[in-house]
C-alpha cells in the first residue's frame, strides 16, 4: 500500500478530450494520480463529468472525492515535475526526460489509422500494448518502436468484465430499463472521422428494433450533442425501450457497463467492434461509406466473423438471424488473436511496471 501511495503522487494522466480518460479509469482507481488538461475550460469540463452525480455507479472508493486536475498543455509547455505521464492522445509530450517518463496508451485499437503524426508516437518512452491488433496497427502505420519500449498489458478496460465487477442490475436501473425480458441491442457508431452512421441508421433503428428489443444508443463523444434531439424525437413518436449512454459520463456510462448489459453490438468502423469481443456476444457491422482503414490480417479482421447490415436490409430479420446462428467460439478465437491475456489482471501488470526501478522518478 505504501508503494502505491508513493506512486500515486507521480502519476499523471493526459488527454485532449475528457472521454479518453475512460481508458485510465481503472488505473486511477487502483493507483491514484493527477489528471492533466490543456486548457482551463477543459478543467471545468473534467470536473463537471467527475461530479458527484456521475459517481453513482462507481464502486471504487477512489472516486468518492474529486480527482486532482491540473492545467498543463504538455504538447506546448515542457512538463517540469518528476513523474510518469500516461497519455491517451497522440501528441508529443514535452517534458524533462531525465525526470519524467511518457507512456502512450491511446484510446482504442480499431481499423482506423492513427490520427496525428507517427513522430509523436515515436517520441514516447514506452507504449502500453493491448495486443497483436495494436501491434499490427502500429506496424501498418510505419511506426517503429524499440522492442524494449513495448509493454504488453492487454486491454485494461476488460478487467471489470472479466472479474465480474459490474453491477448490471444497478446499471439497468440507472438507465431506466423497464422490460428486462427483452434482449438488448447496443448501437455504438463512431463519428464523421470514420464515416459514422448515427444519422444514417439511428432513427430507423429506434423505430424498428424497439418493436422487439431494448435499444441502447451510445454515440461517439463528438456526437453526444445529438442525444437530446434523439430523445425528443423518440418521445414525439411515442417510441419506448430506447436508452441513451453519454460517453462523456465516463463514470456512470462507462463503455463496459453498456457491454455488460447488452446482448448484441451494432457499430461501423469504431474500435468498439473489437473491444466488444470480450463479451463473446454477436456483432453486426453497419455498412458505411469507404474510409481509409489500415491493412488487417484475416485473423484480426472483425468483418470475417461479424455480419453486415445495409440500408436495404430487413434489419429485424438480420438481427434475428444473427442471434440464431451466433457461434461464440469464433469470437473467442478472435478475441485472443487481437488482445493479450484477457485474464482480468491488466491493471496488476500496469502497477508492477510503473513500480519498477527503471521508472523511479522520485
C-alpha positions in Angstrom: 0.0 0.0 0.0 2.9 2.4 0.8 4.3 1.7 -2.6 1.0 2.6 -4.3 0.7 5.8 -2.2 4.2 6.9 -3.2 3.5 6.1 -6.8 0.2 8.0 -6.9 2.0 11.2 -6.3 3.9 10.9 -9.5 1.4 9.5 -12.0 -0.3 12.0 -14.4 -3.0 11.2 -17.0 -3.1 13.4 -20.1 -5.9 13.5 -22.8 -7.1 16.1 -25.3 -10.7 15.1 -24.6 -12.5 14.1 -21.4 -13.9 10.8 -22.8 -10.3 9.5 -23.4 -9.8 9.4 -19.6 -12.2 6.4 -19.5 -9.2 4.3 -20.7 -7.3 5.1 -17.5 -10.2 5.0 -15.1 -9.3 1.7 -13.6 -5.6 2.6 -13.4 -6.5 5.7 -11.4 -8.9 3.7 -9.3 -6.1 1.4 -8.2 -3.1 3.7 -8.2 -4.4 7.3 -7.9 -2.7 10.2 -9.6 -3.5 13.6 -11.2 -5.4 14.3 -14.4 -3.8 16.9 -16.8 -5.9 19.1 -19.1 -4.5 21.5 -21.7 -6.9 24.4 -21.0 -8.7 26.0 -18.1 -12.1 25.3 -19.7 -11.1 21.6 -20.1 -10.6 21.6 -16.3 -14.1 22.8 -15.7 -15.4 20.2 -18.2 -13.5 17.4 -16.5 -14.7 18.4 -13.0 -18.2 18.5 -14.4 -18.1 14.9 -15.6 -16.4 13.8 -12.4 -19.0 15.4 -10.2 -20.9 13.6 -7.5 -23.9 12.7 -9.7 -21.6 10.9 -12.1 -20.2 8.7 -9.3 -23.4 6.8 -8.5 -22.2 3.6 -10.3 -18.6 3.7 -9.2 -18.0 1.0 -6.7 -14.4 2.1 -6.1 -13.7 4.5 -3.3 -11.1 6.3 -5.4 -14.0 8.4 -6.9 -15.7 9.3 -3.6 -14.0 12.6 -3.9 -13.0 14.9 -6.8 -9.8 13.7 -8.5 -6.9 16.2 -8.7 -6.9 18.1 -12.1 -4.1 20.3 -13.2 -3.9 22.6 -16.2 -0.8 21.7 -18.2 -0.6 21.9 -22.0 2.2 19.4 -22.2 2.4 19.4 -26.0 3.4 23.1 -25.9 4.9 23.7 -22.5 7.5 21.3 -21.1 6.2 19.3 -18.1 8.6 20.2 -15.2 7.5 17.8 -12.5 9.1 14.4 -11.9 6.8 11.6 -12.6 5.1 9.3 -15.2 2.7 10.7 -17.8 0.2 8.3 -19.3 -1.2 9.8 -22.5 -4.4 8.8 -24.2 -3.9 11.3 -27.0 -1.4 11.0 -29.9 0.6 14.2 -29.2 4.2 14.9 -28.3 4.5 15.2 -24.6 7.1 18.0 -23.9 9.0 17.0 -20.7 12.3 16.9 -18.9 13.3 13.5 -20.0 15.7 12.9 -17.1 12.9 13.3 -14.5 9.7 12.4 -16.4 8.7 9.4 -18.5 5.9 9.4 -21.1 3.8 6.4 -21.8 1.3 6.2 -24.7 -1.8 4.2 -24.1 -4.2 5.7 -26.7 -8.0 5.3 -26.7 -8.9 2.3 -28.7 -7.5 -0.1 -31.3 -9.7 -0.5 -34.3 -9.2 -0.4 -38.1 -9.0 3.4 -38.5 -5.5 4.8 -39.0 -3.9 6.8 -36.2 -4.6 10.5 -36.2 -1.7 12.8 -35.9 1.9 12.1 -36.9 3.9 9.0 -36.4 6.7 11.1 -35.0 4.5 11.8 -32.0 4.0 8.1 -31.3 7.8 7.5 -31.7 8.5 10.2 -29.1 7.2 8.2 -26.1 9.5 6.3 -23.7 7.0 3.4 -23.6 3.8 2.1 -25.1 1.2 0.1 -23.3 0.2 -2.5 -25.9 -3.2 -4.2 -25.7 -2.5 -7.0 -28.2 -1.4 -8.2 -31.6 -4.1 -6.0 -33.2 -2.5 -3.0 -31.6 1.0 -4.0 -32.9 -0.3 -4.6 -36.4 -1.8 -1.1 -36.5 1.5 0.4 -35.4 3.4 -1.5 -38.0 1.0 -0.7 -40.8 1.3 3.0 -39.8 5.1 2.8 -40.3 5.6 3.5 -36.6 8.8 1.8 -35.3 9.1 1.5 -31.6 12.1 -0.3 -30.0 11.1 -3.7 -28.6 12.2 -2.7 -25.1 9.7 0.2 -25.1 6.7 -2.0 -25.8 4.9 -3.2 -22.7 2.3 -5.9 -23.1 -0.6 -5.3 -20.7 -3.7 -6.5 -22.5 -6.8 -4.3 -22.6 -7.1 -2.7 -19.1 -10.7 -1.9 -19.6 -11.6 -5.6 -19.8 -10.7 -6.2 -16.1 -14.1 -5.1 -14.8 -15.9 -7.5 -17.1 -13.6 -10.5 -16.6 -13.7 -10.0 -12.9 -17.5 -9.6 -12.8 -17.2 -6.2 -11.1 -20.0 -4.5 -12.9 -23.5 -4.4 -11.2 -25.6 -5.0 -14.3 -28.9 -4.6 -12.4 -27.8 -1.2 -11.0 -26.8 0.0 -14.4 -30.2 -1.1 -15.9 -31.9 0.7 -13.1 -29.8 3.8 -13.8 -30.8 3.8 -17.5 -34.4 3.1 -16.6 -34.7 -0.2 -18.5 -38.4 -1.3 -18.0 -38.6 -4.6 -19.7 -35.8 -6.9 -18.5 -37.1 -9.8 -20.5 -36.2 -8.3 -23.8 -32.8 -8.7 -25.4 -30.8 -5.5 -25.6 -29.0 -4.2 -28.6 -26.2 -1.7 -28.2 -25.8 0.7 -31.2 -22.4 2.5 -30.8 -21.4 4.3 -34.1 -18.3 6.4 -34.5 -18.4 10.0 -35.7 -17.6 11.6 -39.0 -13.9 10.7 -38.8 -14.5 7.1 -39.7 -17.8 7.7 -41.6 -20.0 7.2 -38.6 -23.6 6.0 -39.2 -25.6 7.7 -36.4 -27.8 9.7 -38.8 -27.7 7.0 -41.5 -29.3 4.4 -39.3 -30.2 5.9 -35.9 -33.8 6.9 -36.5 -34.6 3.7 -38.3 -33.1 1.5 -35.5 -35.3 3.4 -33.0 -38.4 2.6 -34.9 -37.7 -1.0 -35.9 -35.7 -2.5 -33.1 -37.8 -1.3 -30.2 -40.7 -3.4 -31.5 -38.9 -6.4 -30.1 -35.7 -5.3 -28.3 -34.3 -2.8 -25.9 -32.0 -0.4 -27.7 -29.1 1.5 -26.2 -27.7 4.3 -28.4 -24.2 5.3 -27.5 -23.0 7.9 -29.9 -19.4 8.9 -30.2 -18.2 11.6 -27.8 -18.2 14.2 -30.6 -21.8 13.3 -31.4 -23.2 13.4 -27.9 -24.9 16.7 -28.7 -27.5 14.8 -30.7 -28.7 12.7 -27.7 -31.3 15.3 -26.7 -32.5 15.6 -30.3 -33.0 11.8 -30.5 -34.7 11.8 -27.1 -37.2 14.5 -28.1 -37.9 12.8 -31.5 -38.4 9.4 -29.9 -40.8 10.9 -27.4 -42.8 12.7 -30.2 -43.2 9.4 -31.9 -44.3 7.6 -28.8 -41.3 5.2 -29.0 -40.3 3.3 -25.9 -37.5 0.9 -24.9 -34.8 3.4 -26.1 -32.0 4.3 -23.8 -29.1 6.6 -24.2 -25.5 6.3 -23.0 -23.5 9.5 -22.9 -19.8 8.7 -23.4 -18.8 12.0 -21.7 -20.2 10.5 -18.4 -17.1 8.3 -18.0 -18.1 7.1 -14.6 -21.8 6.5 -14.9 -22.0 5.5 -18.6 -18.7 3.5 -19.0 -18.5 1.6 -22.2 -18.0 -1.7 -20.3 -21.3 -1.1 -18.5 -23.1 -1.0 -21.9 -21.2 -4.1 -22.9 -22.3 -6.0 -19.8 -26.0 -5.0 -20.2 -26.3 -5.8 -23.9 -26.7 -8.9 -25.9 -25.5 -7.6 -29.3 -23.5 -4.8 -30.7 -24.1 -2.8 -33.9 -21.3 -0.4 -35.0 -19.4 0.7 -38.1 -15.7 1.5 -38.0 -15.4 2.2 -34.3 -12.7 0.3 -32.3 -15.6 -0.8 -30.1 -16.2 -3.6 -32.6 -13.0 -5.3 -31.3 -13.4 -4.4 -27.6 -16.9 -6.0 -27.7 -15.2 -9.3 -28.4 -14.7 -9.6 -24.6 -18.4 -10.4 -24.3 -18.4 -13.1 -27.0 -21.8 -11.8 -28.0 -22.8 -11.3 -31.7 -21.7 -8.2 -33.6 -23.2 -6.6 -36.7 -21.3 -4.1 -38.8 -23.4 -1.3 -40.2 -22.3 -0.6 -43.8 -20.9 2.9 -44.3 -19.0 4.9 -46.9 -15.5 3.9 -47.6 -12.9 5.2 -45.2 -9.2 5.0 -45.0 -8.5 1.9 -42.9 -5.3 0.2 -42.1 -4.4 -3.2 -43.5 -5.9 -6.0 -41.4 -4.9 -9.7 -41.4 -7.9 -12.1 -41.6 -7.5 -13.5 -38.1 -7.8 -9.9 -36.7 -10.5 -8.6 -39.1 -13.9 -8.5 -37.4 -15.6 -8.4 -40.8 -14.6 -12.1 -41.3 -16.9 -13.2 -38.5 -19.4 -10.4 -38.0 -22.5 -10.0 -40.2 -23.1 -6.8 -42.2 -26.2 -4.7 -42.4 -27.2 -2.3 -45.2 -29.8 0.3 -45.8 -32.0 -2.0 -47.9 -31.9 -4.9 -45.5 -34.8 -6.0 -43.3 -33.0 -5.1 -40.1 -35.2 -7.1 -37.8 -34.6 -10.3 -39.8 -30.9 -9.7 -39.9 -30.8 -9.4 -36.1 -33.0 -12.4 -35.7 -30.8 -14.5 -38.0 -27.5 -13.3 -36.3 -28.9 -14.3 -32.8 -30.0 -17.7 -34.1 -26.7 -18.6 -35.8 -24.2 -17.0 -33.5 -21.1 -19.1 -32.6 -19.3 -17.7 -29.5 -16.2 -19.8 -30.3 -15.4 -17.7 -33.4 -15.5 -14.6 -31.2 -13.4 -16.2 -28.5 -10.7 -17.1 -31.1 -10.6 -13.5 -32.5 -10.5 -12.0 -29.0 -7.3 -13.8 -28.3 -5.9 -13.1 -31.7 -6.5 -9.3 -31.1 -5.8 -8.9 -27.3 -3.2 -10.2 -24.9 -4.1 -12.2 -21.7 -7.8 -11.3 -21.2 -7.4 -12.6 -17.7 -8.6 -9.6 -15.6 -5.0 -8.8 -14.5 -4.0 -5.9 -16.8 -4.1 -3.3 -14.0 -1.8 -5.6 -12.0 0.7 -5.7 -14.9 0.5 -1.9 -15.2 1.0 -1.4 -11.4 4.0 -3.7 -11.5 5.6 -2.0 -14.4 5.0 1.5 -13.1 6.6 0.5 -9.8 9.7 -0.9 -11.5 13.1 0.5 -10.8 13.6 2.0 -14.3 10.6 4.2 -13.8 11.6 5.6 -10.4 11.4 9.3 -10.9 11.1 10.3 -7.3 
